[in-house]
Amino acid sequence: MRQNLAMSEENTMKEVGATGGSMDVTTQNTVASQEQEDTMASNKGTIMVAEDDMFISDIYDVKLTSAGYNVIIANNGRDAVEKLKSGVRPHLLLLDIVMPYMDGFDVLEAISQNQEWQRIPVVLLTNLSQKEDIDRAMENGAKDYLIKSHFTPSEVLSKVEKYILKD
């Protein structure tokens, strides 16, 4: 989108000529439209995706961004906790369980020990499908437990919209 915006501005500037004057109406409208989209995206909320598989995190980054959410990617559990410690406050955390350095269960435990973080809804998105894992996650505060192979990105988006914090 931003690349298209830049191309649109460049084409408009070529049409207008290098006069050094103010932006023409087409460029002003394009810039205003992008600013409005950015504002709308931030109004839907921020979602942190804690996922070590870059392919999967990219899928959810694109899906959630196109639905109007701001997306923050954490490459593993430790990265997610570090982002929370630095002041990042997502409206929802999509959390994988099997990750290097710190798994999703450890992230849930860290969240449960911090009163401010406890209000962040956590939805597990994992390949683990054992009843014990599901029970453990739900007992430790997860709002939902989604098995990756059972849910499409669109279905995950529906779950996100069900649980996301409303300001």
C-alpha positions in Angstrom: 0.0 0.0 0.0 2.7 2.5 1.0 4.7 1.5 -2.2 1.5 2.2 -4.3 1.2 5.5 -2.4 4.8 6.5 -3.2 4.3 5.5 -6.9 1.1 7.5 -7.0 2.8 10.6 -5.6 5.7 10.2 -7.9 3.4 10.0 -11.0 1.5 13.0 -9.8 4.7 15.0 -9.3 5.8 14.1 -12.9 2.4 15.2 -14.2 2.6 18.5 -12.3 6.2 19.1 -13.1 9.1 20.0 -10.8 7.8 23.5 -10.0 8.7 23.3 -6.3 5.1 24.3 -5.5 2.7 22.8 -3.1 1.1 19.3 -3.6 -1.7 19.1 -6.1 -5.1 17.9 -5.2 -4.5 14.3 -6.4 -1.5 13.9 -4.1 -3.2 15.6 -1.2 -6.2 13.2 -1.5 -3.9 10.2 -1.8 -1.9 11.3 1.3 -5.2 12.0 3.2 -6.6 8.6 2.3 -3.5 6.9 3.6 -3.6 8.8 6.9 -7.2 7.9 7.3 -6.4 4.2 6.7 -3.6 4.4 9.3 -6.0 5.9 11.8 -8.6 3.3 11.1 -6.1 0.5 11.6 -5.0 1.9 14.9 -8.6 2.2 16.0 -9.2 -1.6 15.6 -6.4 -2.4 18.0 -3.0 -4.0 18.2 -2.3 -7.8 18.1 0.9 -9.4 19.0 1.7 -12.6 17.2 4.2 -14.8 19.0 5.3 -17.4 16.5 8.7 -18.7 15.6 7.7 -19.9 12.1 8.2 -16.9 9.8 5.9 -18.3 7.2 3.0 -18.6 9.6 3.7 -15.2 11.3 3.8 -13.6 7.8 0.4 -15.1 7.0 -1.2 -13.7 10.1 0.6 -10.4 9.7 -1.0 -10.0 6.3 -4.4 -11.3 7.3 -4.7 -9.1 10.4 -3.2 -6.0 8.9 -5.6 -6.3 5.9 -8.4 -6.5 8.5 -7.3 -3.2 10.0 -5.2 -4.3 12.9 -1.7 -3.2 13.9 0.4 -6.3 14.2 3.5 -6.8 16.3 5.5 -10.0 15.6 7.5 -11.7 18.4 9.8 -14.4 17.0 9.6 -16.5 20.2 8.2 -16.5 23.7 11.2 -14.6 25.2 10.8 -11.9 22.5 7.1 -11.6 23.4 7.8 -11.1 27.1 10.6 -8.6 26.3 8.2 -6.6 24.2 5.6 -6.6 27.1 8.4 -5.5 29.5 9.3 -2.6 27.2 5.7 -1.3 27.4 4.0 -2.9 24.4 0.4 -3.4 25.3 -1.4 -5.4 22.6 -5.2 -5.7 22.7 -4.7 -9.5 22.1 -1.9 -12.0 22.0 -1.9 -14.8 19.5 0.5 -17.3 21.0 2.2 -20.4 19.7 3.3 -23.0 22.3 6.4 -24.7 20.8 9.0 -22.0 20.4 12.7 -21.6 21.2 14.0 -19.9 24.3 10.7 -19.7 26.1 7.6 -21.7 25.1 4.0 -20.5 25.2 3.2 -22.0 28.6 6.1 -20.0 30.1 4.7 -16.8 28.4 1.3 -17.6 29.9 2.9 -18.0 33.3 4.8 -14.7 33.0 1.5 -13.0 32.0 -0.3 -14.5 35.0 2.4 -13.0 37.3 2.0 -9.5 36.1 -1.3 -7.8 37.0 -1.1 -5.3 34.1 -0.5 -8.0 31.6 -3.3 -10.2 32.9 -5.9 -8.1 31.1 -4.4 -9.0 27.7 -6.5 -11.8 26.1 -4.4 -14.7 25.0 -5.4 -17.0 22.2 -3.2 -20.1 21.7 -2.5 -20.9 18.1 -0.6 -24.2 18.1 -0.1 -27.6 16.6 -0.3 -29.3 20.0 -3.7 -31.1 20.2 -3.4 -33.2 23.4 -6.1 -32.7 25.9 -3.5 -32.1 28.7 -2.0 -29.2 26.7 -5.5 -27.6 26.1 -6.4 -28.0 29.7 -3.1 -26.5 30.9 -3.5 -23.5 28.6 -7.0 -22.8 29.7 -6.2 -23.2 33.4 -3.4 -20.7 32.9 -5.6 -18.0 31.5 -5.9 -18.5 27.8 -9.2 -17.4 26.3 -9.2 -20.0 23.5 -7.0 -22.8 22.1 -6.8 -23.1 18.4 -5.1 -26.0 16.6 -3.4 -24.5 13.5 -4.4 -27.3 11.2 -8.1 -27.0 12.2 -8.5 -23.2 11.5 -8.1 -21.1 8.5 -6.6 -17.6 8.9 -10.2 -16.2 8.4 -11.5 -18.3 11.2 -8.7 -17.2 13.4 -9.5 -13.6 12.6 -13.1 -14.3 13.7 -11.8 -15.6 17.0 -9.5 -12.5 17.4 -12.5 -10.3 16.9 -14.4 -12.2 19.5 -11.8 -11.8 22.2 -9.9 -8.5 21.4 -9.9 -5.9 24.1 -12.1 -2.9 23.4 -10.8 0.4 24.7 
